[in-house]
Amino acid sequence: MNIPQSNLPRIIVIGGGFGGIALAKKLAKKEVQVVLLDKHNYHNFQPLLYQVSTGGLEPDSIAYPIRKVLQGYPNFYFRLAEVVQVDTVNRRVHTNIGPIHYDYLVVATGSETNFFGNKNIEEKAMAMKTIPQSLNLRSLILENFEQALLTDDLHERDALMNFVIVGGGPTGVELAGALAEIKKGILPKDYPDLDTRRAQINLVQGGNRILPAMSEIASQKAEKFLEKLGVNVWKNIRVTDYDGKHISTNTDTTFEAATLVWAAGVKAVSIKGLDAQEFLSRGNRLIVNEFNQIQGHNEIFAIGDVAHMETEAFPNGHPMMAQPAIQQGQNLGVNLVRMLENKPMQPFTYKDKGSMATVGRNKAVADLRRFKFQGVFAWFVWMFVHLFFLIGFRNRVVVFINWVYNYVRFDREARLIIRPFKKRYQDSPPT
Amino acid sequence: MNIPQSNLPRIIVIGGGFGGIALAKKLAKKEVQVVLLDKHNYHNFQPLLYQVSTGGLEPDSIAYPIRKVLQGYPNFYFRLAEVVQVDTVNRRVHTNIGPIHYDYLVVATGSETNFFGNKNIEEKAMAMKTIPQSLNLRSLILENFEQALLTDDLHERDALMNFVIVGGGPTGVELAGALAEIKKGILPKDYPDLDTRRAQINLVQGGNRILPAMSEIASQKAEKFLEKLGVNVWKNIRVTDYDGKHISTNTDTTFEAATLVWAAGVKAVSIKGLDAQEFLSRGNRLIVNEFNQIQGHNEIFAIGDVAHMETEAFPNGHPMMAQPAIQQGQNLGVNLVRMLENKPMQPFTYKDKGSMATVGRNKAVADLRRFKFQGVFAWFVWMFVHLFFLIGFRNRVVVFINWVYNYVRFDREARLIIRPFKKRYQDSPPT
């Protein structure tokens, strides 16, 4: 892997997501060698992936080169690598570009889509956790409409224009809202020769309310917003099977849809060597103590989505979102330095900054610590907060320009099929 | 194909490039039915593809949805389709989504990379005529540097950091200049653990000067600019073979390089049914008269790169660039209407607006009709002209913002490997 030996203790960080980057920033210019491994060369701002899928933003403006984040940090090494296994006995990480020894290891691998073992759905549904996945979904949505034009079979045409989104969390809600806006604002102009009023957007939620992690009022308002936009919201229904066209559920309700987006769950990305049952909690998360150390290994830490830290306020671990990852990364950065200076580490405490979801233009819901509000103001706060947390000045400006343009013009210009999805799928499964 | 029969004459336009779009705009709201076919759903601003390959611009900001161009035009139909064959006897176009009858046919298929029959080069070299190709090149450049870090074999490392660009036209010159700027401004910061001074950028030109279509002074100045940036310019050398590493030429000069970009020629994209030798000129171009009609078919027209119109000023046809395509598209738009009104058509006359090429920041060369100038002013004119010809207000703003940012910060932030090139190549050849 060609990383020089030095007298400094070596910290390997697996993953350049919110947690890994926050940690790296805290370790800049400290007396440590940091090796950051990621299978992508960019950090990806996941909360805005749904806007890539719906043509509102370019993928490049929500991604940021990891090397650029680390520019000017001495003793930092980035390697584009996939981790194969962790050897905790010899303190070694095995990767597709060779093995490397660690003194301290930080697992910040994040999460991936959880299909709960349903192979049919895994094979036929679309996920939206990475940029390539989001671009595949963008291509598929557009290809469906192009194809709907060509058929005289009304059933087939309806299925091509029927979108079923499974999962009523923020991702599902935001995607459903965006699709509804496309149906209303863009489709009639782009497809004058297609009866796009027949397009359907369905949001299917297993529980009895959408946005279950937010307040009751947020759930109710979000549902109202979605209904106003023409989204069909289905509650207390679980999707059980999908063959690429027919969707079964645990009730009598069925759907015929060429597109099923699965946003119904995530699980931690586990690593071989750290996947023994003793380490793991629900959803493959690594059980950690208040210093983010995993059981029996003071030199191995886990942060963010992949870490399961039980506290009084969060008996089932912290929510799998950006904020806990960022805060744990920052706290661990401080702790690693303290540890090396033989000072006691400080336990992690989560400062809940609240949560938000946007449904459409002028329509968002926000639960902050003291205030809960919905509507135009929440929407502006949502935009401001997301711009603030985006990495990179250029990204912020480009995203802002796009949002202003899309708002003023009711438009989304990145409706481009750069890499066709359907065609490629015939060759090899898309990544 | 589900396009309604109407009493209006049907004009089929194959290709949504500069020519096809210019023609479509002229036909808007005329008494014709227009069917535009393209295998992509977007218009692609080819002159800026090299900036996509070098991380300076997002692909989405130089692409524009074709459907959006046609919004609000009555009797316009866009179909995402690949043309298989033209049946000139029955006046029918066969496509992958079915056949369609035409009254008038306009071939505006543009051009593709010409490897002059060299299969080895075609297989191993990178082309840069489409957005997916440009993104593949972007990925490959970045993957090469990541890989260069991993090897102790100095020869291999040098080959990974050696870029050979074949073809001294505007594309080759602009790409070479951009790579040289990356070498200088970005690599040392991104790869502090790699001796990036050893990276080489070579521009290989078969003739005795680069930019042969421009003035002598432009060629000389461009060469000086390139040398100042550290590009090795090789003249009077033709590349003859490439096996993925070793490059042979018609002289004793050879190169060891993991990347060969082929920008040494284009040929028209021909269509089965219109590819008989009697129709074709050099480089597969369709021979047309001064009204853009092909031989023996008053109802079939060709415009842009694919059209070979001999005039006194251009005995070998017009240059294969945006301007002749746009002007021919506009002229044909007027002529089709005149033809349908039984008025005489007006012969095409090319208004040469000059040509330009940019080498790097503050470094461009311009040959306008009355003035030839080089340097900072030419560079500003180059930027202004390209912004002007970009389609779409949003695209212009985003490109402008990126240029300002890149200029001020000496940076290019879209250095992202969204779809790895090397890995994918093992599965199936990239498109």
Interface residues (C-beta under 8 A of the other chain):
Chain A: M1 N2 I3 P4 H40 N41 Y42 E58 P59 D60 S61 A63 Y64 P65 R67 K68 Q71 G72 Y77 R79 L80 I97 G98 I131 P132 L135 L142 E143 E146 L149 L150 T151 D152 K189 D190 Y191 D193 G392 F393 R394 N395 V397 V398 I401 N402 Y405 D411 E413 A414 R415 L416 I417 I418 R419 D427 S428 T431
Chain B: M1 N2 I3 P4 H40 N41 Y42 E58 P59 D60 S61 A63 Y64 P65 R67 K68 Q71 G72 Y77 R79 L80 I97 G98 I131 P132 L135 L142 E143 E146 L149 L150 T151 D152 K189 D190 Y191 D193 G392 F393 R394 N395 V397 V398 I401 N402 Y405 D411 E413 A414 R415 L416 I417 I418 R419 D427 S428 T431
